[in-house]
Amino acid sequence: NVFVDATNRLTRIINWECCGWFPMWWEYTKLCYRRDFYHQWLDLIDDVHTARLKELEVERDLWKYT
């Protein structure tokens, strides 16, 4: 979570306490959590993210048991 200028020089660090590396499927599956309540959100997620349906299926199974 950094900002860089036009010359690729680091200018700011933001949200340092929340930064980290997550696998490619993580953001998609987290956005889909409870999306059944937000139909417009569902359309937007599918427009801007590559669907990761297998990963989402596994994540939903985990949600059932945790």
CHARMM internal coordinates of N, CA and C (Angstrom, degrees):
IC EDIT
DIST 1 N 1 CA 1.4417
DIST 1 CA 1 C 1.5211
ANGL 1 N 1 CA 1 C 108.70
DIST 1 C 2 N 1.3145
ANGL 1 CA 1 C 2 N 113.43
DIHE 1 N 1 CA 1 C 2 N 81.49
DIST 2 N 2 CA 1.4607
ANGL 1 C 2 N 2 CA 119.95
DIHE 1 CA 1 C 2 N 2 CA -177.28
DIST 2 CA 2 C 1.5194
ANGL 2 N 2 CA 2 C 110.01
DIHE 1 C 2 N 2 CA 2 C -134.05
DIST 2 C 3 N 1.3270
ANGL 2 CA 2 C 3 N 114.73
DIHE 2 N 2 CA 2 C 3 N 157.49
DIST 3 N 3 CA 1.4542
ANGL 2 C 3 N 3 CA 122.47
DIHE 2 CA 2 C 3 N 3 CA 170.75
DIST 3 CA 3 C 1.5141
ANGL 3 N 3 CA 3 C 107.86
DIHE 2 C 3 N 3 CA 3 C -110.47
DIST 3 C 4 N 1.3264
ANGL 3 CA 3 C 4 N 115.72
DIHE 3 N 3 CA 3 C 4 N 140.58
DIST 4 N 4 CA 1.4599
ANGL 3 C 4 N 4 CA 120.72
DIHE 3 CA 3 C 4 N 4 CA 174.09
DIST 4 CA 4 C 1.5195
ANGL 4 N 4 CA 4 C 108.14
DIHE 3 C 4 N 4 CA 4 C -127.85
DIST 4 C 5 N 1.3340
ANGL 4 CA 4 C 5 N 116.02
DIHE 4 N 4 CA 4 C 5 N 153.60
DIST 5 N 5 CA 1.4574
ANGL 4 C 5 N 5 CA 119.48
DIHE 4 CA 4 C 5 N 5 CA 177.93
DIST 5 CA 5 C 1.5269
ANGL 5 N 5 CA 5 C 110.12
DIHE 4 C 5 N 5 CA 5 C -89.44
DIST 5 C 6 N 1.3194
ANGL 5 CA 5 C 6 N 116.74
DIHE 5 N 5 CA 5 C 6 N -172.63
DIST 6 N 6 CA 1.4713
ANGL 5 C 6 N 6 CA 121.68
DIHE 5 CA 5 C 6 N 6 CA -175.95
DIST 6 CA 6 C 1.5226
ANGL 6 N 6 CA 6 C 113.08
DIHE 5 C 6 N 6 CA 6 C -62.92
DIST 6 C 7 N 1.3353
ANGL 6 CA 6 C 7 N 116.74
DIHE 6 N 6 CA 6 C 7 N -21.26
DIST 7 N 7 CA 1.4722
ANGL 6 C 7 N 7 CA 120.30
DIHE 6 CA 6 C 7 N 7 CA 179.35
DIST 7 CA 7 C 1.5257
ANGL 7 N 7 CA 7 C 111.57
DIHE 6 C 7 N 7 CA 7 C -97.78
DIST 7 C 8 N 1.3233
ANGL 7 CA 7 C 8 N 116.58
DIHE 7 N 7 CA 7 C 8 N 13.35
DIST 8 N 8 CA 1.4721
ANGL 7 C 8 N 8 CA 123.26
DIHE 7 CA 7 C 8 N 8 CA -178.97
DIST 8 CA 8 C 1.5194
ANGL 8 N 8 CA 8 C 113.70
DIHE 7 C 8 N 8 CA 8 C 66.00
DIST 8 C 9 N 1.3144
ANGL 8 CA 8 C 9 N 116.58
DIHE 8 N 8 CA 8 C 9 N 23.84
DIST 9 N 9 CA 1.4654
ANGL 8 C 9 N 9 CA 121.19
DIHE 8 CA 8 C 9 N 9 CA 175.49
DIST 9 CA 9 C 1.5267
ANGL 9 N 9 CA 9 C 108.65
DIHE 8 C 9 N 9 CA 9 C -86.69
DIST 9 C 10 N 1.3184
ANGL 9 CA 9 C 10 N 116.21
DIHE 9 N 9 CA 9 C 10 N 132.96
DIST 10 N 10 CA 1.4565
ANGL 9 C 10 N 10 CA 121.79
DIHE 9 CA 9 C 10 N 10 CA 178.47
DIST 10 CA 10 C 1.5205
ANGL 10 N 10 CA 10 C 109.22
DIHE 9 C 10 N 10 CA 10 C -62.90
DIST 10 C 11 N 1.3348
ANGL 10 CA 10 C 11 N 116.35
DIHE 10 N 10 CA 10 C 11 N 127.29
DIST 11 N 11 CA 1.4635
ANGL 10 C 11 N 11 CA 119.81
DIHE 10 CA 10 C 11 N 11 CA -179.87
DIST 11 CA 11 C 1.5256
ANGL 11 N 11 CA 11 C 113.13
DIHE 10 C 11 N 11 CA 11 C -114.99
DIST 11 C 12 N 1.3324
ANGL 11 CA 11 C 12 N 117.68
DIHE 11 N 11 CA 11 C 12 N -29.82
DIST 12 N 12 CA 1.4674
ANGL 11 C 12 N 12 CA 120.87
DIHE 11 CA 11 C 12 N 12 CA 179.92
DIST 12 CA 12 C 1.5139
ANGL 12 N 12 CA 12 C 110.36
DIHE 11 C 12 N 12 CA 12 C -152.02
DIST 12 C 13 N 1.3186
ANGL 12 CA 12 C 13 N 114.42
DIHE 12 N 12 CA 12 C 13 N 149.62
DIST 13 N 13 CA 1.4591
ANGL 12 C 13 N 13 CA 121.89
DIHE 12 CA 12 C 13 N 13 CA 169.23
DIST 13 CA 13 C 1.5204
ANGL 13 N 13 CA 13 C 106.21
DIHE 12 C 13 N 13 CA 13 C -115.67
DIST 13 C 14 N 1.3188
ANGL 13 CA 13 C 14 N 116.40
DIHE 13 N 13 CA 13 C 14 N 127.70
DIST 14 N 14 CA 1.4647
ANGL 13 C 14 N 14 CA 119.39
DIHE 13 CA 13 C 14 N 14 CA -179.27
DIST 14 CA 14 C 1.5220
ANGL 14 N 14 CA 14 C 110.07
DIHE 13 C 14 N 14 CA 14 C -125.53
DIST 14 C 15 N 1.3095
ANGL 14 CA 14 C 15 N 115.35
DIHE 14 N 14 CA 14 C 15 N 154.63
DIST 15 N 15 CA 1.4648
ANGL 14 C 15 N 15 CA 121.54
DIHE 14 CA 14 C 15 N 15 CA 176.69
DIST 15 CA 15 C 1.5229
ANGL 15 N 15 CA 15 C 112.83
DIHE 14 C 15 N 15 CA 15 C 48.60
DIST 15 C 16 N 1.2979
ANGL 15 CA 15 C 16 N 116.23
DIHE 15 N 15 CA 15 C 16 N 42.29
DIST 16 N 16 CA 1.4589
ANGL 15 C 16 N 16 CA 120.90
DIHE 15 CA 15 C 16 N 16 CA -177.11
DIST 16 CA 16 C 1.5243
ANGL 16 N 16 CA 16 C 111.56
DIHE 15 C 16 N 16 CA 16 C -55.97
DIST 16 C 17 N 1.3236
ANGL 16 CA 16 C 17 N 117.54
DIHE 16 N 16 CA 16 C 17 N -35.84
DIST 17 N 17 CA 1.4586
ANGL 16 C 17 N 17 CA 120.35
DIHE 16 CA 16 C 17 N 17 CA -177.73
DIST 17 CA 17 C 1.5263
ANGL 17 N 17 CA 17 C 112.62
DIHE 16 C 17 N 17 CA 17 C -70.18
DIST 17 C 18 N 1.3239
ANGL 17 CA 17 C 18 N 117.98
DIHE 17 N 17 CA 17 C 18 N -17.24
DIST 18 N 18 CA 1.4659
ANGL 17 C 18 N 18 CA 121.17
DIHE 17 CA 17 C 18 N 18 CA -178.15
DIST 18 CA 18 C 1.5239
ANGL 18 N 18 CA 18 C 113.44
DIHE 17 C 18 N 18 CA 18 C -109.42
DIST 18 C 19 N 1.3012
ANGL 18 CA 18 C 19 N 117.61
DIHE 18 N 18 CA 18 C 19 N 0.10
DIST 19 N 19 CA 1.4633
ANGL 18 C 19 N 19 CA 118.37
DIHE 18 CA 18 C 19 N 19 CA -175.43
DIST 19 CA 19 C 1.5266
ANGL 19 N 19 CA 19 C 110.56
DIHE 18 C 19 N 19 CA 19 C -76.03
DIST 19 C 20 N 1.2864
ANGL 19 CA 19 C 20 N 115.32
DIHE 19 N 19 CA 19 C 20 N 159.01
DIST 20 N 20 CA 1.4478
ANGL 19 C 20 N 20 CA 120.13
DIHE 19 CA 19 C 20 N 20 CA 179.30
DIST 20 CA 20 C 1.5083
ANGL 20 N 20 CA 20 C 110.90
DIHE 19 C 20 N 20 CA 20 C 170.53
DIST 20 C 21 N 1.3039
ANGL 20 CA 20 C 21 N 115.05
DIHE 20 N 20 CA 20 C 21 N 176.46
DIST 21 N 21 CA 1.4558
ANGL 20 C 21 N 21 CA 120.67
DIHE 20 CA 20 C 21 N 21 CA 176.79
DIST 21 CA 21 C 1.5135
ANGL 21 N 21 CA 21 C 107.51
DIHE 20 C 21 N 21 CA 21 C -106.31
DIST 21 C 22 N 1.3021
ANGL 21 CA 21 C 22 N 115.99
DIHE 21 N 21 CA 21 C 22 N 134.56
DIST 22 N 22 CA 1.4509
ANGL 21 C 22 N 22 CA 121.69
DIHE 21 CA 21 C 22 N 22 CA 176.78
DIST 22 CA 22 C 1.5263
ANGL 22 N 22 CA 22 C 108.47
DIHE 21 C 22 N 22 CA 22 C -131.94
DIST 22 C 23 N 1.3322
ANGL 22 CA 22 C 23 N 118.27
DIHE 22 N 22 CA 22 C 23 N 148.26
DIST 23 N 23 CA 1.4643
ANGL 22 C 23 N 23 CA 120.03
DIHE 22 CA 22 C 23 N 23 CA 178.10
DIST 23 CA 23 C 1.5308
ANGL 23 N 23 CA 23 C 111.14
DIHE 22 C 23 N 23 CA 23 C -63.59
DIST 23 C 24 N 1.3221
ANGL 23 CA 23 C 24 N 116.18
DIHE 23 N 23 CA 23 C 24 N 161.74
DIST 24 N 24 CA 1.4650
ANGL 23 C 24 N 24 CA 121.24
DIHE 23 CA 23 C 24 N 24 CA -174.55
DIST 24 CA 24 C 1.5263
ANGL 24 N 24 CA 24 C 112.96
DIHE 23 C 24 N 24 CA 24 C -58.61
DIST 24 C 25 N 1.3160
ANGL 24 CA 24 C 25 N 118.27
DIHE 24 N 24 CA 24 C 25 N -32.76
DIST 25 N 25 CA 1.4619
ANGL 24 C 25 N 25 CA 121.00
DIHE 24 CA 24 C 25 N 25 CA -177.12
DIST 25 CA 25 C 1.5204
ANGL 25 N 25 CA 25 C 112.55
DIHE 24 C 25 N 25 CA 25 C -77.44
DIST 25 C 26 N 1.3284
ANGL 25 CA 25 C 26 N 118.71
DIHE 25 N 25 CA 25 C 26 N -18.89
DIST 26 N 26 CA 1.4626
ANGL 25 C 26 N 26 CA 122.71
DIHE 25 CA 25 C 26 N 26 CA -171.33
DIST 26 CA 26 C 1.5211
ANGL 26 N 26 CA 26 C 112.15
DIHE 25 C 26 N 26 CA 26 C -58.65
DIST 26 C 27 N 1.3292
ANGL 26 CA 26 C 27 N 116.86
DIHE 26 N 26 CA 26 C 27 N -49.58
DIST 27 N 27 CA 1.4625
ANGL 26 C 27 N 27 CA 119.75
DIHE 26 CA 26 C 27 N 27 CA -176.55
DIST 27 CA 27 C 1.5325
ANGL 27 N 27 CA 27 C 111.10
DIHE 26 C 27 N 27 CA 27 C -63.13
DIST 27 C 28 N 1.3182
ANGL 27 CA 27 C 28 N 116.77
DIHE 27 N 27 CA 27 C 28 N -42.29
DIST 28 N 28 CA 1.4691
ANGL 27 C 28 N 28 CA 119.68
DIHE 27 CA 27 C 28 N 28 CA 179.72
DIST 28 CA 28 C 1.5254
ANGL 28 N 28 CA 28 C 111.23
DIHE 27 C 28 N 28 CA 28 C -61.75
DIST 28 C 29 N 1.3174
ANGL 28 CA 28 C 29 N 117.35
DIHE 28 N 28 CA 28 C 29 N -47.72
DIST 29 N 29 CA 1.4677
ANGL 28 C 29 N 29 CA 119.00
DIHE 28 CA 28 C 29 N 29 CA -176.86
DIST 29 CA 29 C 1.5212
ANGL 29 N 29 CA 29 C 111.52
DIHE 28 C 29 N 29 CA 29 C -67.71
DIST 29 C 30 N 1.3374
ANGL 29 CA 29 C 30 N 118.17
DIHE 29 N 29 CA 29 C 30 N -34.45
DIST 30 N 30 CA 1.4631
ANGL 29 C 30 N 30 CA 119.80
DIHE 29 CA 29 C 30 N 30 CA 178.20
DIST 30 CA 30 C 1.5187
ANGL 30 N 30 CA 30 C 111.21
DIHE 29 C 30 N 30 CA 30 C -70.19
DIST 30 C 31 N 1.3300
ANGL 30 CA 30 C 31 N 117.15
DIHE 30 N 30 CA 30 C 31 N -35.39
DIST 31 N 31 CA 1.4620
ANGL 30 C 31 N 31 CA 119.82
DIHE 30 CA 30 C 31 N 31 CA 176.68
DIST 31 CA 31 C 1.5210
ANGL 31 N 31 CA 31 C 111.77
DIHE 30 C 31 N 31 CA 31 C -66.40
DIST 31 C 32 N 1.3130
ANGL 31 CA 31 C 32 N 116.36
DIHE 31 N 31 CA 31 C 32 N -27.94
DIST 32 N 32 CA 1.4659
ANGL 31 C 32 N 32 CA 120.70
DIHE 31 CA 31 C 32 N 32 CA -178.27
DIST 32 CA 32 C 1.5192
ANGL 32 N 32 CA 32 C 113.00
DIHE 31 C 32 N 32 CA 32 C -82.91
DIST 32 C 33 N 1.3065
ANGL 32 CA 32 C 33 N 117.94
DIHE 32 N 32 CA 32 C 33 N -10.05
DIST 33 N 33 CA 1.4579
ANGL 32 C 33 N 33 CA 120.71
DIHE 32 CA 32 C 33 N 33 CA 179.99
DIST 33 CA 33 C 1.5249
ANGL 33 N 33 CA 33 C 109.18
DIHE 32 C 33 N 33 CA 33 C -62.85
DIST 33 C 34 N 1.2884
ANGL 33 CA 33 C 34 N 117.03
DIHE 33 N 33 CA 33 C 34 N 123.19
DIST 34 N 34 CA 1.4717
ANGL 33 C 34 N 34 CA 124.64
DIHE 33 CA 33 C 34 N 34 CA 179.42
DIST 34 CA 34 C 1.5260
ANGL 34 N 34 CA 34 C 112.80
DIHE 33 C 34 N 34 CA 34 C 63.24
DIST 34 C 35 N 1.2993
ANGL 34 CA 34 C 35 N 118.36
DIHE 34 N 34 CA 34 C 35 N 22.23
DIST 35 N 35 CA 1.4579
ANGL 34 C 35 N 35 CA 119.54
DIHE 34 CA 34 C 35 N 35 CA -178.27
DIST 35 CA 35 C 1.5216
ANGL 35 N 35 CA 35 C 112.74
DIHE 34 C 35 N 35 CA 35 C -72.72
DIST 35 C 36 N 1.3192
ANGL 35 CA 35 C 36 N 118.27
DIHE 35 N 35 CA 35 C 36 N -12.25
DIST 36 N 36 CA 1.4612
ANGL 35 C 36 N 36 CA 120.08
DIHE 35 CA 35 C 36 N 36 CA 178.95
DIST 36 CA 36 C 1.5275
ANGL 36 N 36 CA 36 C 112.05
DIHE 35 C 36 N 36 CA 36 C -62.86
DIST 36 C 37 N 1.3288
ANGL 36 CA 36 C 37 N 117.39
DIHE 36 N 36 CA 36 C 37 N -18.63
DIST 37 N 37 CA 1.4602
ANGL 36 C 37 N 37 CA 121.33
DIHE 36 CA 36 C 37 N 37 CA 178.54
DIST 37 CA 37 C 1.5266
ANGL 37 N 37 CA 37 C 112.65
DIHE 36 C 37 N 37 CA 37 C -86.77
DIST 37 C 38 N 1.3182
ANGL 37 CA 37 C 38 N 117.03
DIHE 37 N 37 CA 37 C 38 N -14.54
DIST 38 N 38 CA 1.4600
ANGL 37 C 38 N 38 CA 121.41
DIHE 37 CA 37 C 38 N 38 CA -173.31
DIST 38 CA 38 C 1.5259
ANGL 38 N 38 CA 38 C 109.46
DIHE 37 C 38 N 38 CA 38 C -125.45
DIST 38 C 39 N 1.3130
ANGL 38 CA 38 C 39 N 117.11
DIHE 38 N 38 CA 38 C 39 N 86.07
DIST 39 N 39 CA 1.4603
ANGL 38 C 39 N 39 CA 121.29
DIHE 38 CA 38 C 39 N 39 CA -173.95
DIST 39 CA 39 C 1.5289
ANGL 39 N 39 CA 39 C 112.33
DIHE 38 C 39 N 39 CA 39 C -64.58
DIST 39 C 40 N 1.3282
ANGL 39 CA 39 C 40 N 118.16
DIHE 39 N 39 CA 39 C 40 N -37.13
DIST 40 N 40 CA 1.4651
ANGL 39 C 40 N 40 CA 120.07
DIHE 39 CA 39 C 40 N 40 CA 176.97
DIST 40 CA 40 C 1.5239
ANGL 40 N 40 CA 40 C 110.67
DIHE 39 C 40 N 40 CA 40 C -65.58
DIST 40 C 41 N 1.3095
ANGL 40 CA 40 C 41 N 115.83
DIHE 40 N 40 CA 40 C 41 N -36.64
DIST 41 N 41 CA 1.4654
ANGL 40 C 41 N 41 CA 120.84
DIHE 40 CA 40 C 41 N 41 CA 178.05
DIST 41 CA 41 C 1.5295
ANGL 41 N 41 CA 41 C 110.10
DIHE 40 C 41 N 41 CA 41 C -62.33
DIST 41 C 42 N 1.3045
ANGL 41 CA 41 C 42 N 116.92
DIHE 41 N 41 CA 41 C 42 N -41.89
DIST 42 N 42 CA 1.4604
ANGL 41 C 42 N 42 CA 122.12
DIHE 41 CA 41 C 42 N 42 CA 178.18
DIST 42 CA 42 C 1.5269
ANGL 42 N 42 CA 42 C 110.89
DIHE 41 C 42 N 42 CA 42 C -55.79
DIST 42 C 43 N 1.3189
ANGL 42 CA 42 C 43 N 117.41
DIHE 42 N 42 CA 42 C 43 N -47.07
DIST 43 N 43 CA 1.4621
ANGL 42 C 43 N 43 CA 121.04
DIHE 42 CA 42 C 43 N 43 CA 179.22
DIST 43 CA 43 C 1.5210
ANGL 43 N 43 CA 43 C 111.45
DIHE 42 C 43 N 43 CA 43 C -63.06
DIST 43 C 44 N 1.3089
ANGL 43 CA 43 C 44 N 117.18
DIHE 43 N 43 CA 43 C 44 N -42.15
DIST 44 N 44 CA 1.4622
ANGL 43 C 44 N 44 CA 121.17
DIHE 43 CA 43 C 44 N 44 CA -179.16
DIST 44 CA 44 C 1.5223
ANGL 44 N 44 CA 44 C 111.54
DIHE 43 C 44 N 44 CA 44 C -65.93
DIST 44 C 45 N 1.3158
ANGL 44 CA 44 C 45 N 117.63
DIHE 44 N 44 CA 44 C 45 N -44.23
DIST 45 N 45 CA 1.4677
ANGL 44 C 45 N 45 CA 121.19
DIHE 44 CA 44 C 45 N 45 CA 179.80
DIST 45 CA 45 C 1.5205
ANGL 45 N 45 CA 45 C 110.22
DIHE 44 C 45 N 45 CA 45 C -57.09
DIST 45 C 46 N 1.3102
ANGL 45 CA 45 C 46 N 116.62
DIHE 45 N 45 CA 45 C 46 N -47.19
DIST 46 N 46 CA 1.4603
ANGL 45 C 46 N 46 CA 120.29
DIHE 45 CA 45 C 46 N 46 CA -178.08
DIST 46 CA 46 C 1.5234
ANGL 46 N 46 CA 46 C 112.44
DIHE 45 C 46 N 46 CA 46 C -68.60
DIST 46 C 47 N 1.3240
ANGL 46 CA 46 C 47 N 117.95
DIHE 46 N 46 CA 46 C 47 N -24.24
DIST 47 N 47 CA 1.4646
ANGL 46 C 47 N 47 CA 121.22
DIHE 46 CA 46 C 47 N 47 CA 176.98
DIST 47 CA 47 C 1.5216
ANGL 47 N 47 CA 47 C 112.64
DIHE 46 C 47 N 47 CA 47 C -76.42
DIST 47 C 48 N 1.3276
ANGL 47 CA 47 C 48 N 117.78
DIHE 47 N 47 CA 47 C 48 N -33.25
DIST 48 N 48 CA 1.4692
ANGL 47 C 48 N 48 CA 119.70
DIHE 47 CA 47 C 48 N 48 CA -172.59
DIST 48 CA 48 C 1.5213
ANGL 48 N 48 CA 48 C 114.45
DIHE 47 C 48 N 48 CA 48 C -106.50
DIST 48 C 49 N 1.3147
ANGL 48 CA 48 C 49 N 118.34
DIHE 48 N 48 CA 48 C 49 N -9.56
DIST 49 N 49 CA 1.4649
ANGL 48 C 49 N 49 CA 120.81
DIHE 48 CA 48 C 49 N 49 CA -178.86
DIST 49 CA 49 C 1.5170
ANGL 49 N 49 CA 49 C 111.31
DIHE 48 C 49 N 49 CA 49 C -125.03
DIST 49 C 50 N 1.3078
ANGL 49 CA 49 C 50 N 114.84
DIHE 49 N 49 CA 49 C 50 N 148.02
DIST 50 N 50 CA 1.4530
ANGL 49 C 50 N 50 CA 120.20
DIHE 49 CA 49 C 50 N 50 CA 170.52
DIST 50 CA 50 C 1.5203
ANGL 50 N 50 CA 50 C 107.83
DIHE 49 C 50 N 50 CA 50 C -70.15
DIST 50 C 51 N 1.3031
ANGL 50 CA 50 C 51 N 116.46
DIHE 50 N 50 CA 50 C 51 N 124.91
DIST 51 N 51 CA 1.4643
ANGL 50 C 51 N 51 CA 119.82
DIHE 50 CA 50 C 51 N 51 CA -179.35
DIST 51 CA 51 C 1.5223
ANGL 51 N 51 CA 51 C 109.75
DIHE 50 C 51 N 51 CA 51 C -65.22
DIST 51 C 52 N 1.2854
ANGL 51 CA 51 C 52 N 115.89
DIHE 51 N 51 CA 51 C 52 N 131.81
DIST 52 N 52 CA 1.4655
ANGL 51 C 52 N 52 CA 122.65
DIHE 51 CA 51 C 52 N 52 CA 177.89
DIST 52 CA 52 C 1.5270
ANGL 52 N 52 CA 52 C 106.95
DIHE 51 C 52 N 52 CA 52 C -120.88
DIST 52 C 53 N 1.3229
ANGL 52 CA 52 C 53 N 114.33
DIHE 52 N 52 CA 52 C 53 N 73.15
DIST 53 N 53 CA 1.4608
ANGL 52 C 53 N 53 CA 120.44
DIHE 52 CA 52 C 53 N 53 CA -169.69
DIST 53 CA 53 C 1.5181
ANGL 53 N 53 CA 53 C 113.42
DIHE 52 C 53 N 53 CA 53 C -69.94
DIST 53 C 54 N 1.3215
ANGL 53 CA 53 C 54 N 118.47
DIHE 53 N 53 CA 53 C 54 N -37.67
DIST 54 N 54 CA 1.4738
ANGL 53 C 54 N 54 CA 120.36
DIHE 53 CA 53 C 54 N 54 CA 177.38
DIST 54 CA 54 C 1.5189
ANGL 54 N 54 CA 54 C 110.01
DIHE 53 C 54 N 54 CA 54 C -62.86
DIST 54 C 55 N 1.3293
ANGL 54 CA 54 C 55 N 116.18
DIHE 54 N 54 CA 54 C 55 N -46.52
DIST 55 N 55 CA 1.4615
ANGL 54 C 55 N 55 CA 120.43
DIHE 54 CA 54 C 55 N 55 CA 179.76
DIST 55 CA 55 C 1.5198
ANGL 55 N 55 CA 55 C 110.83
DIHE 54 C 55 N 55 CA 55 C -63.00
DIST 55 C 56 N 1.3344
ANGL 55 CA 55 C 56 N 116.01
DIHE 55 N 55 CA 55 C 56 N -39.06
DIST 56 N 56 CA 1.4593
ANGL 55 C 56 N 56 CA 120.23
DIHE 55 CA 55 C 56 N 56 CA 178.61
DIST 56 CA 56 C 1.5261
ANGL 56 N 56 CA 56 C 110.97
DIHE 55 C 56 N 56 CA 56 C -64.51
DIST 56 C 57 N 1.3147
ANGL 56 CA 56 C 57 N 116.94
DIHE 56 N 56 CA 56 C 57 N -39.82
DIST 57 N 57 CA 1.4662
ANGL 56 C 57 N 57 CA 120.77
DIHE 56 CA 56 C 57 N 57 CA 177.75
DIST 57 CA 57 C 1.5300
ANGL 57 N 57 CA 57 C 110.91
DIHE 56 C 57 N 57 CA 57 C -60.84
DIST 57 C 58 N 1.3125
ANGL 57 CA 57 C 58 N 116.99
DIHE 57 N 57 CA 57 C 58 N -44.71
DIST 58 N 58 CA 1.4664
ANGL 57 C 58 N 58 CA 121.10
DIHE 57 CA 57 C 58 N 58 CA 178.61
DIST 58 CA 58 C 1.5238
ANGL 58 N 58 CA 58 C 110.21
DIHE 57 C 58 N 58 CA 58 C -64.71
DIST 58 C 59 N 1.3301
ANGL 58 CA 58 C 59 N 116.54
DIHE 58 N 58 CA 58 C 59 N -43.99
DIST 59 N 59 CA 1.4672
ANGL 58 C 59 N 59 CA 120.93
DIHE 58 CA 58 C 59 N 59 CA 179.64
DIST 59 CA 59 C 1.5273
ANGL 59 N 59 CA 59 C 110.76
DIHE 58 C 59 N 59 CA 59 C -60.97
DIST 59 C 60 N 1.3072
ANGL 59 CA 59 C 60 N 117.63
DIHE 59 N 59 CA 59 C 60 N -42.20
DIST 60 N 60 CA 1.4707
ANGL 59 C 60 N 60 CA 120.61
DIHE 59 CA 59 C 60 N 60 CA 179.34
DIST 60 CA 60 C 1.5247
ANGL 60 N 60 CA 60 C 111.42
DIHE 59 C 60 N 60 CA 60 C -65.05
DIST 60 C 61 N 1.3230
ANGL 60 CA 60 C 61 N 116.86
DIHE 60 N 60 CA 60 C 61 N -36.85
DIST 61 N 61 CA 1.4647
ANGL 60 C 61 N 61 CA 119.41
DIHE 60 CA 60 C 61 N 61 CA 174.96
DIST 61 CA 61 C 1.5257
ANGL 61 N 61 CA 61 C 110.34
DIHE 60 C 61 N 61 CA 61 C -62.50
DIST 61 C 62 N 1.3150
ANGL 61 CA 61 C 62 N 116.93
DIHE 61 N 61 CA 61 C 62 N -40.57
DIST 62 N 62 CA 1.4696
ANGL 61 C 62 N 62 CA 120.24
DIHE 61 CA 61 C 62 N 62 CA 177.21
DIST 62 CA 62 C 1.5223
ANGL 62 N 62 CA 62 C 111.21
DIHE 61 C 62 N 62 CA 62 C -64.13
DIST 62 C 63 N 1.3316
ANGL 62 CA 62 C 63 N 117.69
DIHE 62 N 62 CA 62 C 63 N -39.54
DIST 63 N 63 CA 1.4602
ANGL 62 C 63 N 63 CA 121.34
DIHE 62 CA 62 C 63 N 63 CA 179.62
DIST 63 CA 63 C 1.5197
ANGL 63 N 63 CA 63 C 111.33
DIHE 62 C 63 N 63 CA 63 C -60.76
DIST 63 C 64 N 1.3286
ANGL 63 CA 63 C 64 N 116.82
DIHE 63 N 63 CA 63 C 64 N -33.88
DIST 64 N 64 CA 1.4654
ANGL 63 C 64 N 64 CA 120.13
DIHE 63 CA 63 C 64 N 64 CA -179.60
DIST 64 CA 64 C 1.5257
ANGL 64 N 64 CA 64 C 112.13
DIHE 63 C 64 N 64 CA 64 C -63.37
DIST 64 C 65 N 1.3206
ANGL 64 CA 64 C 65 N 116.40
DIHE 64 N 64 CA 64 C 65 N -32.93
DIST 65 N 65 CA 1.4618
ANGL 64 C 65 N 65 CA 120.69
DIHE 64 CA 64 C 65 N 65 CA -171.56
DIST 65 CA 65 C 1.5183
ANGL 65 N 65 CA 65 C 114.19
DIHE 64 C 65 N 65 CA 65 C -105.89
DIST 65 C 66 N 1.3134
ANGL 65 CA 65 C 66 N 116.80
DIHE 65 N 65 CA 65 C 66 N 2.18
DIST 66 N 66 CA 1.4755
ANGL 65 C 66 N 66 CA 118.12
DIHE 65 CA 65 C 66 N 66 CA 178.70
DIST 66 CA 66 C 1.5007
ANGL 66 N 66 CA 66 C 110.47
DIHE 65 C 66 N 66 CA 66 C -123.85
END
COOR INIT
IC SEED 1 N 1 CA 1 C
IC BUILD
